[in-house]
Amino acid sequence: MSRKILSILFILSFFAAPLMANSGIMGLWKTVDDETGEVKSIVKVYDYKGKVFGRILVTFEEGKLKDTYIDPTTRAEEVKGEPFFCGLDFIWNMVESGNKYKKGKILDPQKGKVYGSEMWLERGNLIVRGKIGPIGRNQTWLPATARDLPSGVAEPSGLVPVIPQ
């Protein structure tokens, strides 16, 4: 009997694997400075009505906590309306396409510029590509957990996107 159960579980794993493959992008990620290797922010990647969004939760400067979405202070002055960096949805409308998420947008909140975007998992990290046509740049984001958030800052749930104008 145990052989039958193992066989059934083995077969089911083939059907479940494709369904679970991209769900791994949802959750917390650390963005890292390309030059220094220091963590710049913690981002929450989340699903809303079948599309993927990304929100900045926490920012760091020189390895120290700078700001949080709970009590934001620093504004993205180059973005229309000058929203706070923390709490800003800077990735929006990504749709699943095979092993990637595509057709979305990503905002560079420092410059106020919006680019096309793609995301995919590679060796446990999230590769985020901002691009104009075929030309673009990749960033590697590292997995984060709720323990990486500062004391008193919880991972938000039930997020509803607010797309910058």
VENDA-V894782 format. One record per helix or strand. SS is the DSSP state (a for helix, b for strand). FROM is the first residue (numbers start at 1). LEN is the number of residues. Records with the same first field share a line. If there is no record, write none. Layout:
SS->FROM-LEN ; FROM-LEN
//
This chain:
a->2-24 ; 146-3
b->27-6 ; 39-10 ; 51-11 ; 64-5 ; 75-1 ; 84-1 ; 89-9 ; 100-9 ; 113-10 ; 125-8 ; 135-9 ; 163-1
//
